[in-house]
Amino acid sequence: MGNQNTELFKVVISLRLLKEKLENELNSSNILIKQQAELVLKLFEESPDLASGTSSLEDFYKHKSVIDQIMATVFPSALTDNEIKAAVSPYSNDIFYCSNRLQRIINDSEIQKDIFKNLYQDNENSIDLLAYTIILNSYYNYAIDFDRPKTITVTNLNGVRKRYRVTFNADFLDIYPNENAIEITKDIVNELLANANDKTFWKKYFPDNSWTVEGFGIINLIDTTLDEQIDDFKTHLIEPNRESFKLLKEDIRRIFNLPNLQLGSYSMSKDFLFPAYDKNFEIITLSQDEQLNISQYACDQVNKQLFVDFKPVIIANVEQYHKQTNGNRLSNLLLKKGLKSIVLIPILINKEVNYIIELASDCVNQINAINMVKLDTIMPFILSYSARVITEFQNEIRAVIQEECTSIHHAVVWRFEEEASKYIQARNNDETPTFNEIVFKDVLPLYGQVDIVGSSIARNDAIQKDLTSQLEQTKSILQKRLTNGAFSFYEQLIYQIDKLLYELKDAFLTNSEQEVNLFYEKQIFPLLEHLAASNSNNQDIKVFLESLEKESKTIYKARKAYDCTVDATNKTLSSFLDKQQIVAQNIYPHYFEKFKTDGIEHNIYLGQSIAKNATYHPSTLYSLRLWQLQVTCEMEAMYYQKQKEFPVQLEVASLILAYDVPITIRYRMDEKRFDVDGAYNVRYEMIKKRIDKAHIKNTNERLTQPHKLCVVYSSNAIEREYLKYFEFLQSKNYVGKEIEILELEELQGATGIKAIRVDLNHNLKKVAKTFTIEDLQNT
């Protein structure tokens, strides 16, 4: 017990309770116990102060010779060289008698005194609750659990640390209330427990000197150094780094008390053994670059026990094992390295062996079935660590993918993981790692977009409005200052402003914005800043300058409204499409990507080469084409329902490219995205990029129109397929009755392109499920 609460107790050091116990033993049927009690009680008659007690440790020590004789009843001489035990005064924990073994520990320690100081105090500022616990439990029988394990660490003169678990025996302590003690009721206990860390509450109900503690305590120590070594081992497993890996080897050596113990590890996958991914681990029974079939590792018995039965293999005498098996790869390698005993431990995670841990020594029988029992203690931590290492390795694979390839769609991440695994293994083997390109052959593409109609015109209108407002406000400021001899200069600036206003109204050109910004930078801003600094009558200038957007230094009201609308449009469409994509992946796993432009574009690639564990069938393509049509209809209807919430009322148009020729896609490392591969496949990309602005043949009419959905294609088979889809969607009131079949103007690199165009119903009632081919066939 610590000395923090000595003000709570009146402390009386006495052996009264021990004397009473000996008096009871006078009635013992055991003659030796009875005779010993009689002898010790005579000592109490010679020193009655030991039973009556004293508050002075100095007075207590005056009877030291008698105390030593009396305490022999509590500390049997037969155990004094083995037990780590001490008799201590209440609360100060000063030792007044101890076993020979504890005395040797104290004499050999760096401190050599006060080893029990603040034993029950968690830290410098914490409340020592043990005193209150003893009162509440031993006197009031409240059975409140404040108990917690306590340990002390003692470092000897050679720097070797030993850790001991501490137990306290209060059999010879008596606690009773004084006159100023407060009766502790159940309600008070509840209040104390609710404020356990507030010392003022405890002091309130336990005033100073309100209780007496009489007697002495007995402290027992148990050597838990091995537990500490295991704790250190766990810590180094939890925090793996180069330094920790070095310490792990030392931890294992300390646990097994084998300074020459070697530690190694290698990995196992299916029927092959190969070096561990992390080179911080040494390898004992494989070479650094070796990959070995398990059948070639050792003799049949060892191979079966290790790789089939998943049981540890202990070879206490390698030389004897070598003779018994007439030599094999394992025994030859061990003897060549001078290793005479070894244990091989399979690490089983999720019913599969992932690692083999190797412990080896250069001494015969130094590793054996007896000392390897210690493995039972540390094996759960090794298994937990191994499971975490596997998870972290998978995370590292994903991190490499993120670093090398940016975010990868989950449908194709398996292929990147394969390549990342090769990358990491090459890097860990000190080779120059190369992340090879990822290619998927014979995939079918689906492309679609919901795009803002006339986005360039709408943005130019916003720019024109902002620049016009900016010029008109500037003109007003200058007109107020046509005085004081600056008349001609201001007139010249106003003339230039009028000219810019006329040009903006007459014909907005691509360089108009740049021209206005240059005019302000060179002429207007220097003048306004000069006027603002030199004249107190400049409130209008300050208001104008503060109204400008900080970075561009321009009026940004109309453009901000436009940008906010585009951003809101993209987020709305993108969020809707992401949710629907989850459904599409359930139809068949496929690669999906989307792009935010002035609207949303998406690419879908599907085929057997992408879906590793799913069988591809043409019906999959039909289902996803129908899904794409349904989602596009719903997405545009959803947009128009939310359109009124946006700052600017913009129109959108929907477009789908139906392509029935398989292509190859390749992941472009430099662009961090998939793209079509090869000259033959470029035709698809050329059509995709040009159809958005394509015109109907022999007209000036753009194919894409607000409130209409267009499907572009080039074969009669696709035309028949999509006409069936649209007939079905008509029956569900998703599209209008009119269906146009149109020829498009000749596009560069592509001829014979056609389109189906239908009206969209913006008031459609969205169904609760995704349409299927079965729904279409049953219509």
GINORVEN-V698355 format. One record per residue. N is the residue number from 1. RES is the residue in one letter. PHI is phi in whole degrees, -180 to 180 (* if undefined). PSI is psi in whole degrees, -180 to 180 (none if undefined). D_FIRST is the distance of its C-alpha to the first C-alpha in whole Angstrom. Layout:
((N	RES	PHI	PSI	D_FIRST) (N	RES	PHI	PSI	D_FIRST))
This chain:
((1	M	*	142	0) (2	G	-78	177	4) (3	N	-104	14	7) (4	Q	-67	-30	9) (5	N	-108	26	9) (6	T	-62	-28	10) (7	E	-69	-20	14) (8	L	-72	-39	13) (9	F	-108	148	12) (10	K	-88	117	15) (11	V	-95	128	13) (12	V	-126	117	15) (13	I	-89	120	14) (14	S	-154	164	17) (15	L	-112	25	18) (16	R	-59	-48	20) (17	L	-66	-33	19) (18	L	-66	-42	20) (19	K	-61	-44	23) (20	E	-63	-37	24) (21	K	-66	-41	23) (22	L	-67	-36	26) (23	E	-62	-38	28) (24	N	-67	-31	28) (25	E	-74	-11	29) (26	L	-63	-21	32) (27	N	-94	7	34) (28	S	-69	146	33) (29	S	-80	-13	36) (30	N	-84	116	35) (31	I	-63	-40	36) (32	L	-65	-43	34) (33	I	-63	-41	31) (34	K	-66	-43	33) (35	Q	-66	-40	34) (36	Q	-63	-40	31) (37	A	-63	-41	29) (38	E	-63	-41	32) (39	L	-66	-43	32) (40	V	-71	-37	28) (41	L	-65	-29	29) (42	K	-65	-33	31) (43	L	-66	-38	29) (44	F	-65	-34	27) (45	E	-66	-32	30) (46	E	-75	-29	31) (47	S	-131	74	27) (48	P	-64	-21	27) (49	D	-62	-26	24) (50	L	-66	-29	22) (51	A	-88	-38	22) (52	S	-73	-29	22) (53	G	89	166	19) (54	T	-152	154	19) (55	S	-91	-3	17) (56	S	-108	119	18) (57	L	-65	-32	16) (58	E	-64	-44	20) (59	D	-65	-37	21) (60	F	-62	-41	19) (61	Y	-70	-13	20) (62	K	-63	-21	24) (63	H	-104	28	24) (64	K	-55	-44	23) (65	S	-64	-40	26) (66	V	-70	-41	25) (67	I	-57	-43	22) (68	D	-61	-38	22) (69	Q	-71	-43	25) (70	I	-65	-41	23) (71	M	-69	-12	20) (72	A	-64	-21	23) (73	T	-72	-27	23) (74	V	-93	-27	20) (75	F	-117	85	20) (76	P	-56	136	24) (77	S	-63	-29	26) (78	A	-67	-22	28) (79	L	-108	-2	25) (80	T	-66	-24	23) (81	D	-87	-6	25) (82	N	-112	-43	24) (83	E	-72	144	20) (84	I	-108	97	17) (85	K	-148	145	15) (86	A	-145	147	13) (87	A	-99	130	12) (88	V	-130	154	10) (89	S	-74	154	10) (90	P	-61	131	7) (91	Y	70	-38	5) (92	S	-77	-22	7) (93	N	57	27	6) (94	D	-73	130	10) (95	I	-78	125	12) (96	F	-114	-6	15) (97	Y	-162	140	16) (98	C	-151	165	17) (99	S	-72	161	19) (100	N	-61	-37	22) (101	R	-67	-41	21) (102	L	-65	-39	18) (103	Q	-62	-40	20) (104	R	-64	-41	22) (105	I	-62	-43	20) (106	I	-66	-45	19) (107	N	-64	-30	22) (108	D	-94	3	24) (109	S	-92	163	21) (110	E	-69	-34	22) (111	I	-84	-49	19) (112	Q	64	8	19) (113	K	-166	165	16) (114	D	53	36	12) (115	I	-71	-16	12) (116	F	-104	14	8) (117	K	-64	134	8) (118	N	53	36	7) (119	L	-59	-39	6) (120	Y	-104	17	5) (121	Q	-106	124	8) (122	D	-68	-40	11) (123	N	-156	178	14) (124	E	-58	-36	14) (125	N	-102	3	16) (126	S	-81	162	14) (127	I	-92	128	12) (128	D	-81	103	8) (129	L	-88	-5	10) (130	L	-62	-40	7) (131	A	-59	-47	8) (132	Y	-66	-36	11) (133	T	-61	-44	11) (134	I	-60	-43	11) (135	I	-65	-50	13) (136	L	-63	-37	16) (137	N	-88	-51	16) (138	S	-78	-33	15) (139	Y	-93	-44	17) (140	Y	-99	-9	20) (141	N	59	41	20) (142	Y	-82	-15	20) (143	A	54	52	19) (144	I	-93	129	17) (145	D	-91	96	16) (146	F	-106	6	13) (147	D	-69	143	12) (148	R	-154	147	13) (149	P	-64	142	13) (150	K	-125	140	11) (151	T	-134	155	13) (152	I	-129	151	13) (153	T	-115	129	16) (154	V	-120	125	18) (155	T	-103	126	21) (156	N	-83	179	24) (157	L	-67	-17	26) (158	N	-92	3	29) (159	G	85	6	27) (160	V	-84	127	26) (161	R	-93	138	23) (162	K	-125	138	21) (163	R	-114	140	18) (164	Y	-129	137	16) (165	R	-85	137	14) (166	V	-110	132	11) (167	T	-123	148	11) (168	F	-120	127	8) (169	N	-104	118	11) (170	A	-106	24	10) (171	D	-61	-27	14) (172	F	-108	26	14) (173	L	-114	139	12) (174	D	-125	132	14) (175	I	-125	131	14) (176	Y	-150	153	17) (177	P	-77	149	19) (178	N	-94	-178	21) (179	E	-62	-33	24) (180	N	-91	10	23) (181	A	-71	148	21) (182	I	-104	133	22) (183	E	-67	124	23) (184	I	-94	104	22) (185	T	-86	173	25) (186	K	-63	-38	25) (187	D	-64	-39	27) (188	I	-66	-41	24) (189	V	-60	-44	22) (190	N	-61	-40	24) (191	E	-66	-41	24) (192	L	-64	-43	20) (193	L	-68	-31	20) (194	A	-73	-18	23) (195	N	-130	47	22) (196	A	-61	-28	18) (197	N	-97	7	18) (198	D	-104	109	19) (199	K	-64	-30	17) (200	T	-62	-33	20) (201	F	-68	-41	20) (202	W	-67	-42	17) (203	K	-65	-32	18) (204	K	-61	-42	21) (205	Y	-100	-6	20) (206	F	-131	78	17) (207	P	-63	164	19) (208	D	-60	140	17) (209	N	56	29	17) (210	S	-87	-10	18) (211	W	-135	154	16) (212	T	-114	133	15) (213	V	-114	125	12) (214	E	-128	141	14) (215	G	121	-144	13) (216	F	-153	159	11) (217	G	-112	159	9) (218	I	-120	125	11) (219	I	-108	130	10) (220	N	-114	139	13) (221	L	-116	140	14) (222	I	-122	128	17) (223	D	-70	115	20) (224	T	-117	30	20) (225	T	-60	-39	22) (226	L	-62	-39	25) (227	D	-62	-38	24) (228	E	-65	-42	23) (229	Q	-62	-39	27) (230	I	-68	-38	28) (231	D	-62	-43	26) (232	D	-62	-41	27) (233	F	-60	-45	31) (234	K	-62	-42	30) (235	T	-61	-43	29) (236	H	-72	-25	33) (237	L	-72	-36	34) (238	I	-70	-34	33) (239	E	-117	72	34) (240	P	-72	124	38) (241	N	-154	180	39) (242	R	-60	-42	41) (243	E	-67	-41	38) (244	S	-65	-37	36) (245	F	-65	-36	39) (246	K	-66	-40	39) (247	L	-70	-30	35) (248	L	-58	-42	36) (249	K	-62	-43	38) (250	E	-67	-37	35) (251	D	-60	-48	33) (252	I	-62	-42	35) (253	R	-63	-40	36) (254	R	-69	-41	32) (255	I	-61	-42	32) (256	F	-92	-3	35) (257	N	56	41	34) (258	L	-127	94	38) (259	P	-62	-23	38) (260	N	-99	10	42) (261	L	-66	136	41) (262	Q	-105	143	44) (263	L	-123	131	43) (264	G	-145	173	46) (265	S	-161	148	47) (266	Y	-143	165	50) (267	S	-102	159	51) (268	M	-137	135	53) (269	S	-141	118	55) (270	K	57	-117	58) (271	D	-105	17	59) (272	F	-124	146	59) (273	L	-111	141	56) (274	F	-154	163	56) (275	P	-58	150	53) (276	A	-62	152	50) (277	Y	-63	-33	50) (278	D	-100	122	48) (279	K	-78	-3	49) (280	N	-64	-26	45) (281	F	-86	133	45) (282	E	-78	166	48) (283	I	-125	128	50) (284	I	-97	-45	51) (285	T	-109	11	53) (286	L	-132	157	55) (287	S	-87	164	57) (288	Q	-60	-35	56) (289	D	-112	19	59) (290	E	-89	136	60) (291	Q	-123	124	60) (292	L	-131	138	61) (293	N	-72	142	62) (294	I	-61	-27	59) (295	S	-67	-21	62) (296	Q	-95	-1	62) (297	Y	-72	-52	59) (298	A	-150	-159	59) (299	C	-72	166	60) (300	D	-60	-39	61) (301	Q	-64	-46	58) (302	V	-66	-44	55) (303	N	-59	-43	57) (304	K	-66	-47	57) (305	Q	-63	-38	53) (306	L	-85	-46	52) (307	F	-103	-13	54) (308	V	-110	-50	55) (309	D	-85	-14	52) (310	F	58	43	50) (311	K	-115	148	48) (312	P	-62	148	46) (313	V	-114	122	49) (314	I	-113	119	47) (315	I	-114	96	50) (316	A	-73	-28	48) (317	N	-132	98	52) (318	V	-65	-38	54) (319	E	-62	-43	57) (320	Q	-66	-41	57) (321	Y	-61	-38	57) (322	H	-63	-42	59) (323	K	-69	-42	62) (324	Q	-64	-32	61) (325	T	-101	6	62) (326	N	57	28	65) (327	G	80	136	63) (328	N	-149	179	62) (329	R	-55	-45	61) (330	L	-66	-50	57) (331	S	-66	-39	58) (332	N	-61	-43	60) (333	L	-66	-43	58) (334	L	-65	-45	55) (335	L	-66	-35	57) (336	K	-62	-35	58) (337	K	-87	-1	55) (338	G	77	24	54) (339	L	-99	129	51) (340	K	-111	-14	51) (341	S	-150	148	48) (342	I	-157	151	47) (343	V	-128	137	46) (344	L	-117	123	47) (345	I	-120	113	45) (346	P	-75	135	47) (347	I	-103	111	45) (348	L	-100	117	46) (349	I	-123	125	45) (350	N	53	44	47) (351	K	66	19	49) (352	E	-131	143	50) (353	V	-80	121	50) (354	N	-106	-34	49) (355	Y	-137	155	47) (356	I	-120	125	48) (357	I	-96	137	45) (358	E	-118	129	46) (359	L	-123	125	44) (360	A	-138	153	46) (361	S	-136	157	46) (362	D	-92	11	48) (363	C	-118	137	48) (364	V	-65	136	49) (365	N	67	4	47) (366	Q	-69	-30	44) (367	I	-106	122	43) (368	N	-149	175	44) (369	A	-66	-22	43) (370	I	-79	-54	40) (371	N	-74	-17	38) (372	M	-76	-4	39) (373	V	-61	-27	37) (374	K	-61	-20	34) (375	L	-62	-31	36) (376	D	-59	-30	35) (377	T	-75	-40	32) (378	I	-98	-11	33) (379	M	-61	-41	36) (380	P	-58	-35	35) (381	F	-73	-36	34) (382	I	-65	-42	37) (383	L	-65	-43	39) (384	S	-62	-43	37) (385	Y	-63	-44	38) (386	S	-63	-41	41) (387	A	-62	-40	42) (388	R	-69	-38	41) (389	V	-62	-41	43) (390	I	-63	-45	46) (391	T	-62	-44	45) (392	E	-66	-34	45) (393	F	-66	-41	48) (394	Q	-62	-40	50) (395	N	-65	-36	48) (396	E	-66	-38	49) (397	I	-58	-47	53) (398	R	-65	-34	53) (399	A	-66	-39	52) (400	V	-64	-41	55) (401	I	-61	-45	57) (402	Q	-61	-43	56) (403	E	-70	-43	56) (404	E	-86	-27	60) (405	C	-132	6	61) (406	T	58	-163	59) (407	S	-70	131	59) (408	I	-114	135	60) (409	H	-63	139	61) (410	H	-62	-24	60) (411	A	-67	-25	63) (412	V	-116	5	63) (413	V	-64	-28	60) (414	W	-58	-37	60) (415	R	-71	-37	63) (416	F	-70	-34	61) (417	E	-65	-40	58) (418	E	-58	-47	60) (419	E	-71	-37	61) (420	A	-65	-37	58) (421	S	-62	-44	57) (422	K	-63	-38	60) (423	Y	-62	-47	59) (424	I	-67	-41	55) (425	Q	-63	-41	56) (426	A	-64	-42	59) (427	R	-64	-42	56) (428	N	-71	-19	54) (429	N	-95	17	56) (430	D	61	25	57) (431	E	-93	168	61) (432	T	-85	108	62) (433	P	-74	143	61) (434	T	-131	128	64) (435	F	-93	105	63) (436	N	-71	156	67) (437	E	-68	148	68) (438	I	-103	125	68) (439	V	-127	135	71) (440	F	-122	122	72) (441	K	-99	156	76) (442	D	54	54	78) (443	V	-110	151	76) (444	L	-104	132	78) (445	P	-96	148	77) (446	L	-129	125	77) (447	Y	-122	141	77) (448	G	-152	158	76) (449	Q	-152	149	76) (450	V	-122	108	76) (451	D	-116	148	77) (452	I	-71	128	78) (453	V	-79	132	82) (454	G	62	39	83) (455	S	-64	-37	80) (456	S	-66	-42	81) (457	I	-65	-43	84) (458	A	-64	-39	81) (459	R	-69	-41	79) (460	N	-63	-38	82) (461	D	-61	-41	83) (462	A	-66	-42	79) (463	I	-63	-44	80) (464	Q	-61	-43	83) (465	K	-63	-44	82) (466	D	-66	-45	79) (467	L	-67	-39	81) (468	T	-62	-45	84) (469	S	-61	-41	82) (470	Q	-65	-44	80) (471	L	-67	-41	84) (472	E	-66	-38	85) (473	Q	-66	-40	82) (474	T	-65	-42	83) (475	K	-60	-42	87) (476	S	-62	-40	86) (477	I	-63	-43	84) (478	L	-70	-38	87) (479	Q	-63	-31	90) (480	K	-70	-14	88) (481	R	-117	26	88) (482	L	-79	62	92) (483	T	-147	-178	93) (484	N	56	43	93) (485	G	78	-6	95) (486	A	-98	17	92) (487	F	-55	-53	95) (488	S	-64	-36	96) (489	F	-67	-46	92) (490	Y	-65	-38	91) (491	E	-60	-39	94) (492	Q	-65	-42	94) (493	L	-66	-40	90) (494	I	-65	-38	91) (495	Y	-61	-45	94) (496	Q	-63	-38	92) (497	I	-64	-45	89) (498	D	-60	-38	92) (499	K	-65	-43	93) (500	L	-66	-38	90) (501	L	-63	-41	90) (502	Y	-64	-43	93) (503	E	-66	-39	92) (504	L	-63	-40	89) (505	K	-75	-37	91) (506	D	-76	-49	94) (507	A	-158	108	92) (508	F	-81	118	88) (509	L	-107	168	88) (510	T	-65	-27	85) (511	N	-97	4	85) (512	S	-63	-44	86) (513	E	-62	-43	82) (514	Q	-65	-39	82) (515	E	-64	-44	85) (516	V	-64	-45	83) (517	N	-62	-38	80) (518	L	-67	-39	82) (519	F	-60	-43	84) (520	Y	-69	-42	81) (521	E	-63	-41	79) (522	K	-87	-33	82) (523	Q	-121	-45	84) (524	I	-79	-52	82) (525	F	-61	-43	78) (526	P	-59	-39	79) (527	L	-67	-47	82) (528	L	-64	-38	79) (529	E	-67	-36	76) (530	H	-67	-45	79) (531	L	-63	-41	80) (532	A	-64	-34	77) (533	A	-83	-26	76) (534	S	-104	-8	79) (535	N	-136	131	80) (536	S	-76	-20	78) (537	N	-90	68	80) (538	N	-137	28	78) (539	Q	-60	-38	76) (540	D	-64	-35	78) (541	I	-67	-43	77) (542	K	-62	-44	74) (543	V	-60	-43	74) (544	F	-64	-48	76) (545	L	-64	-37	73) (546	E	-71	-22	70) (547	S	-80	-10	72) (548	L	-81	146	72) (549	E	-68	133	69) (550	K	-62	-46	67) (551	E	-73	-48	68) (552	S	-87	-16	71) (553	K	56	46	72) (554	T	-139	162	75) (555	I	-65	129	75) (556	Y	-131	33	73) (557	K	-78	-55	73) (558	A	-68	-40	76) (559	R	-66	-37	74) (560	K	-64	-41	71) (561	A	-62	-42	72) (562	Y	-65	-49	74) (563	D	-62	-41	71) (564	C	-64	-38	68) (565	T	-66	-46	71) (566	V	-62	-44	71) (567	D	-64	-45	67) (568	A	-65	-39	67) (569	T	-61	-47	70) (570	N	-63	-43	68) (571	K	-65	-41	65) (572	T	-63	-50	66) (573	L	-66	-42	68) (574	S	-64	-44	66) (575	S	-62	-42	63) (576	F	-63	-45	66) (577	L	-67	-37	67) (578	D	-61	-43	63) (579	K	-65	-42	63) (580	Q	-70	-25	66) (581	Q	-65	-31	65) (582	I	-60	-40	63) (583	V	-66	-43	65) (584	A	-62	-37	68) (585	Q	-65	-28	65) (586	N	-73	-25	65) (587	I	-68	-49	69) (588	Y	-168	134	69) (589	P	-62	132	66) (590	H	-153	162	68) (591	Y	-83	135	67) (592	F	-136	137	67) (593	E	-145	150	67) (594	K	-134	156	68) (595	F	-133	138	69) (596	K	-96	116	69) (597	T	-120	-127	72) (598	D	-92	64	74) (599	G	135	-158	73) (600	I	-129	129	71) (601	E	-112	150	73) (602	H	-143	148	72) (603	N	-119	139	72) (604	I	-127	133	72) (605	Y	-126	127	72) (606	L	-137	151	72) (607	G	166	171	74) (608	Q	-63	-34	73) (609	S	-68	-23	71) (610	I	-87	-43	69) (611	A	-89	99	67) (612	K	-64	-41	66) (613	N	-114	22	65) (614	A	-131	143	68) (615	T	-89	125	72) (616	Y	-84	142	74) (617	H	-142	146	77) (618	P	-54	-29	79) (619	S	-62	-25	78) (620	T	-61	-45	75) (621	L	-61	-44	77) (622	Y	-62	-42	79) (623	S	-64	-40	76) (624	L	-73	-32	74) (625	R	-65	-41	78) (626	L	-67	-41	78) (627	W	-58	-43	74) (628	Q	-63	-41	75) (629	L	-65	-47	78) (630	Q	-60	-47	76) (631	V	-66	-38	73) (632	T	-64	-44	75) (633	C	-60	-47	77) (634	E	-69	-35	74) (635	M	-68	-44	72) (636	E	-70	-39	76) (637	A	-61	-42	76) (638	M	-62	-39	72) (639	Y	-61	-47	73) (640	Y	-69	-26	76) (641	Q	-69	-30	74) (642	K	-96	-7	71) (643	Q	-56	-39	74) (644	K	-63	-18	74) (645	E	-82	-13	71) (646	F	-89	152	71) (647	P	-62	-37	73) (648	V	-120	138	76) (649	Q	-89	97	78) (650	L	-105	150	78) (651	E	-98	153	80) (652	V	-127	158	79) (653	A	-136	147	81) (654	S	-113	144	80) (655	L	-147	138	81) (656	I	-131	138	80) (657	L	-109	117	82) (658	A	-100	117	83) (659	Y	-127	130	83) (660	D	-114	14	84) (661	V	-105	120	84) (662	P	-58	143	81) (663	I	-130	174	80) (664	T	-114	134	77) (665	I	-117	147	74) (666	R	-130	139	72) (667	Y	-81	120	69) (668	R	-87	111	70) (669	M	-61	-38	67) (670	D	-71	-33	68) (671	E	-98	-8	69) (672	K	57	42	65) (673	R	-159	163	68) (674	F	-81	147	70) (675	D	-148	160	74) (676	V	-66	151	77) (677	D	-122	131	78) (678	G	94	151	81) (679	A	-62	-35	85) (680	Y	-65	-35	86) (681	N	-83	-11	83) (682	V	-65	-25	83) (683	R	-56	-39	86) (684	Y	-61	-46	83) (685	E	-66	-38	81) (686	M	-64	-44	84) (687	I	-64	-45	85) (688	K	-59	-39	82) (689	K	-77	-22	82) (690	R	-102	-20	86) (691	I	-70	-23	86) (692	D	-61	-36	84) (693	K	-108	15	87) (694	A	-72	152	89) (695	H	-108	158	93) (696	I	-71	141	95) (697	K	-58	134	98) (698	N	65	24	101) (699	T	-140	171	99) (700	N	-101	13	97) (701	E	-86	128	94) (702	R	-69	144	91) (703	L	-63	-51	89) (704	T	-77	129	86) (705	Q	-136	150	86) (706	P	-58	144	84) (707	H	69	16	83) (708	K	-129	149	85) (709	L	-112	128	83) (710	C	-115	136	85) (711	V	-118	119	85) (712	V	-99	139	86) (713	Y	-156	177	88) (714	S	-141	11	90) (715	S	-134	152	91) (716	N	-67	-32	93) (717	A	-63	-42	91) (718	I	-68	-37	88) (719	E	-60	-46	90) (720	R	-64	-40	91) (721	E	-62	-47	87) (722	Y	-75	-29	86) (723	L	-62	-36	89) (724	K	-66	-41	87) (725	Y	-61	-45	84) (726	F	-70	-36	86) (727	E	-60	-41	88) (728	F	-65	-44	85) (729	L	-68	-29	83) (730	Q	-63	-40	86) (731	S	-67	-22	85) (732	K	-98	6	82) (733	N	62	31	83) (734	Y	-87	-32	81) (735	V	-130	163	84) (736	G	-75	179	88) (737	K	-78	-31	91) (738	E	-80	128	92) (739	I	-123	119	92) (740	E	-100	138	93) (741	I	-114	117	94) (742	L	-123	147	94) (743	E	-97	140	96) (744	L	-99	157	94) (745	E	-59	156	95) (746	E	-64	126	95) (747	L	-97	152	92) (748	Q	-63	121	92) (749	G	87	0	91) (750	A	-153	132	92) (751	T	-127	166	95) (752	G	71	27	95) (753	I	-85	135	92) (754	K	-127	171	92) (755	A	-149	146	90) (756	I	-104	130	89) (757	R	-126	130	89) (758	V	-132	155	87) (759	D	-78	143	87) (760	L	-100	143	83) (761	N	-94	108	82) (762	H	-79	-5	79) (763	N	-110	24	79) (764	L	-64	153	78) (765	K	-98	107	76) (766	K	-62	129	73) (767	V	-78	160	73) (768	A	-82	-9	70) (769	K	-133	170	70) (770	T	-86	133	71) (771	F	-63	146	75) (772	T	-123	167	76) (773	I	-62	-33	79) (774	E	-63	-39	79) (775	D	-61	-42	79) (776	L	-65	-43	82) (777	Q	-69	-26	84) (778	N	-89	-2	84) (779	T	-79	none	85))
